[in-house]
Amino acid sequence: MPSVLAVFAHPDDIEFVAAGTLALLDKEGWEIHYFNLCNGNCGSVLTGPKETAAIRLDEAKQAAHILNAHFHPPISNDLELIYSTELLKKTLAVVRSCKPEIILTHSPKDYMEDHTNASRLAVTAAFSMGIPNLQSDPLVKAVEGDITVYHATPHGQRDQLRKEIRSGLYVNIETVMQIKTRSLGAHQSQKHWLDKTQGMDSYLITMEKATLAVGLQSAKFKFAEGWRRHLHWGFSSSEHDPLADALKEYAVVDKEFEKALNDHDQNSA
C-alpha cells in the first residue's frame, strides 16, 4: 500500500494541522507514519525535562494509535532541533525505512525555529532518499522512487513576519474531526502548558478555531487543513499531486493560488 510520513517538530503538532488529512488517507488505504523530531521535554512548567519527555512520549504514542499510525521515536530535545548533519542522517533513516510517496511537514516559514528546522530536515531527507552516497543513521539502504513534500498551514495562517499564507490545496476534514479531536486530546499535559505560555484558552478549542479559519479561507469547507506542495525538482521525475489525487473526494485546489504561481512563472520567463 502507498505510505505517507508526517514529519513535525513537537508532540501535538501533527494533531493541530495534519491529523485530519492523515485520518482520511488511512480511510483510503494508505499506510500512516507518525514522526515528531522533538521529545517535548520543554513543554511543561510543572515537571522537569526528563519527566515531561516521558509523559509526552506516552501521549504521542496514544495519539499515533488513534490515528492508526506507525510511531517513530523523537531524535532531539525541544529547542535543540538544529539543521545539522547529525539530525539530517537520523531523519533520513526514518524516511528511507518508511518509503513514503508523500511527506507532510511544517511550513518553511513559521513562528518558531523548531518548526522551521523540522521542515528543512524533512525536505532534505526527502531529497536524499535515493542518494546512496549519503549514509543515514542508523544505516538504511537508499530507496528509489518519487516523493512529494507538502507544507502545512502555519499557526495563525501567517509566517514569522505576519504575512498571510494561503494554501494551494484544501482538504475537507469535517467527517474526521472527531478523530482529529481525539488524537489531540491524547496530549492532556498540554492543556496547562498552552494556557500558561501561549494564551490558548483550551488547546482543543484553539485547534477547532484554527481549522474553521482554514475552512473559511478555502471558501468551500467548514473544517479544513491546508497544504502547499513543494517544487518537484529533485524529488520526482515529473510534477504531480498525489495528495489531491488520493483525496479527490475531499480536496479542492485553490485556483487563485495556482493562477498566482503561473503568473509569476510567466513574468519570470
C-alpha positions in Angstrom: 0.0 0.0 0.0 1.2 3.6 -0.5 2.6 5.3 2.6 2.6 8.8 4.0 5.1 10.2 6.6 4.2 13.1 8.8 7.4 14.9 10.0 6.8 17.6 12.5 8.6 19.2 15.4 6.7 18.5 18.7 4.2 16.1 20.1 0.8 17.6 19.2 2.0 19.5 16.1 0.7 16.7 13.9 -2.6 16.8 15.6 -3.1 20.5 15.2 -2.5 20.8 11.5 -2.3 17.3 9.8 -4.3 14.7 11.7 -7.5 15.2 9.6 -5.6 14.6 6.4 -3.9 11.5 7.8 -7.2 10.1 9.0 -8.6 10.5 5.5 -5.6 8.9 3.9 -5.9 6.0 6.4 -9.5 5.5 5.2 -8.3 5.5 1.7 -5.9 2.6 2.5 -2.7 4.4 2.9 -0.1 3.3 5.5 0.4 6.1 8.0 3.7 7.0 9.7 4.0 9.5 12.6 7.3 11.2 13.4 7.9 14.0 15.9 11.5 15.1 15.8 11.5 16.6 19.3 10.6 14.8 22.5 8.6 17.7 24.0 10.8 17.9 27.1 10.3 21.7 27.5 6.5 21.5 27.3 5.7 22.0 31.0 6.1 24.4 33.9 5.0 21.7 36.3 7.5 18.8 35.7 11.2 18.6 34.9 12.6 17.8 31.4 13.0 14.1 31.8 9.6 13.5 33.3 8.0 15.8 30.8 9.6 14.0 27.9 8.4 10.6 29.3 4.8 11.9 29.7 4.7 13.4 26.2 6.2 10.2 24.7 3.3 8.2 26.1 0.8 10.8 24.9 2.3 10.8 21.4 2.1 7.1 21.2 -1.6 7.2 22.2 -2.3 9.8 19.6 -0.5 7.8 16.9 -2.6 4.7 17.9 -5.8 6.8 17.5 -4.6 7.8 14.0 -3.8 4.1 13.2 -0.2 5.3 12.5 3.2 3.7 12.9 5.1 5.6 15.6 8.7 6.7 15.1 10.6 7.9 18.3 12.0 11.5 18.5 15.6 12.4 17.8 16.1 15.7 19.6 15.2 17.8 22.7 12.9 20.8 22.3 14.7 24.0 21.1 17.8 21.9 20.2 16.4 20.9 16.8 19.2 22.4 14.6 19.6 21.8 10.9 22.7 19.6 11.2 24.3 16.6 9.5 23.7 14.5 12.7 19.9 15.2 12.8 19.6 15.0 9.0 21.0 11.5 8.9 18.6 10.4 11.7 15.7 11.9 9.8 16.9 10.3 6.6 16.9 6.8 8.2 13.2 7.1 9.1 12.3 8.4 5.6 14.1 5.5 3.9 12.6 3.0 6.2 9.0 4.3 5.5 9.5 4.7 1.7 6.8 7.3 1.6 5.2 8.7 -1.5 4.1 11.7 0.5 5.7 13.7 3.3 3.6 16.1 5.3 5.6 18.7 7.3 5.6 22.2 8.7 5.5 25.4 6.7 9.0 26.5 5.6 8.3 29.7 7.5 6.6 29.5 10.9 6.6 31.4 14.1 9.3 29.3 15.9 12.5 27.8 14.8 11.8 24.1 15.8 9.0 24.2 13.2 11.2 25.8 10.5 14.1 23.4 11.1 11.8 20.4 11.1 10.6 21.5 7.7 14.1 21.9 6.4 15.2 18.5 7.7 12.2 16.8 6.2 12.8 18.4 2.8 16.5 17.5 2.7 15.8 13.9 3.9 13.2 13.6 1.1 15.6 14.9 -1.5 18.3 12.5 -0.2 16.1 9.4 0.0 17.6 7.8 -3.2 21.2 9.2 -2.9 23.3 6.2 -1.8 26.5 8.2 -1.0 24.7 9.9 1.9 24.5 7.3 4.6 21.7 7.5 7.2 22.0 6.9 10.9 21.2 4.1 11.5 22.2 2.8 8.1 19.2 2.2 5.8 19.7 1.5 2.1 18.8 4.3 -0.3 15.3 4.0 -1.8 14.4 4.9 -5.4 11.0 6.4 -6.2 9.1 9.6 -6.5 8.3 11.5 -3.3 6.2 14.7 -2.9 6.5 17.1 0.1 3.6 19.1 1.3 3.8 22.0 3.8 1.1 22.6 6.4 -0.6 25.9 7.1 1.5 27.8 9.7 0.0 28.8 13.0 -2.4 31.7 12.5 -2.1 31.3 8.7 0.9 33.7 8.9 4.6 33.5 8.6 7.0 34.8 11.2 6.8 38.3 9.7 3.0 38.3 9.9 2.4 37.8 6.2 -0.8 35.9 5.4 -0.2 32.4 4.0 -2.7 30.8 1.6 -2.7 27.2 0.8 -2.7 25.6 -2.7 -4.8 22.6 -1.6 -7.6 22.5 1.0 -8.7 19.2 2.5 -12.3 18.9 3.9 -11.8 17.1 7.2 -15.3 17.5 8.6 -16.0 13.8 8.5 -12.9 13.0 10.6 -13.0 16.0 13.1 -13.8 13.5 15.9 -10.6 11.5 15.2 -8.6 14.7 14.9 -10.0 16.0 18.3 -9.4 12.6 20.0 -5.8 12.5 18.8 -5.1 16.0 20.1 -7.0 15.2 23.3 -4.4 12.5 24.0 -1.9 15.2 24.8 -3.5 16.1 28.1 -0.4 17.5 29.6 -0.5 20.4 27.1 -3.7 22.0 28.4 -2.0 23.7 31.3 1.2 24.5 29.3 -0.5 26.1 26.4 -2.9 28.0 28.7 0.1 29.3 30.6 2.6 30.1 27.9 0.7 30.8 24.7 -2.6 32.1 25.8 -4.6 29.2 24.3 -7.8 29.1 26.4 -8.2 25.5 25.6 -6.0 23.7 23.1 -9.0 21.8 21.7 -11.0 25.0 21.2 -7.9 26.6 19.6 -7.5 23.8 17.2 -11.1 23.9 16.2 -11.0 27.7 15.6 -7.8 27.2 13.5 -9.5 24.5 11.5 -12.5 26.7 11.0 -10.3 29.6 9.9 -8.6 27.4 7.2 -12.1 26.2 6.1 -13.1 29.8 5.7 -10.0 30.5 3.7 -10.9 27.6 1.4 -14.3 29.3 0.7 -15.7 25.8 0.4 -15.4 23.8 3.6 -16.4 24.2 7.2 -13.4 22.4 8.7 -10.2 22.2 6.6 -6.5 21.6 6.6 -4.4 23.4 4.0 -1.3 22.3 2.1 1.3 23.8 -0.2 3.2 21.5 -2.5 7.0 21.7 -2.6 8.6 22.1 -6.1 9.1 18.6 -7.6 12.7 19.2 -8.9 14.9 16.5 -7.4 12.0 14.8 -5.7 10.0 13.2 -8.5 10.5 12.6 -12.2 7.6 14.9 -13.1 5.2 17.3 -11.5 2.2 15.5 -9.9 -0.1 16.0 -6.9 -0.6 12.7 -5.2 -2.4 14.1 -2.2 -5.0 15.7 -4.3 -5.3 12.5 -6.3 -5.7 10.4 -3.2 -8.3 12.7 -1.5 -10.0 13.9 -4.7 -13.4 13.5 -3.0 -12.4 15.7 -0.1 -9.9 18.2 -1.6 -10.1 21.3 -3.7 -7.2 23.2 -5.4 -7.1 26.9 -4.8 -7.4 28.3 -8.3 -6.3 31.8 -7.2 -3.1 30.3 -5.6 -2.3 28.3 -8.8 -3.0 31.4 -11.0 -0.6 33.5 -8.9 2.1 30.8 -9.4 1.5 30.7 -13.1 1.5 34.4 -13.4 4.8 34.6 -11.5 6.3 31.9 -13.8 5.3 33.8 -16.9 6.6 37.1 -15.6 9.9 35.4 -14.6 10.3 34.0 -18.1 
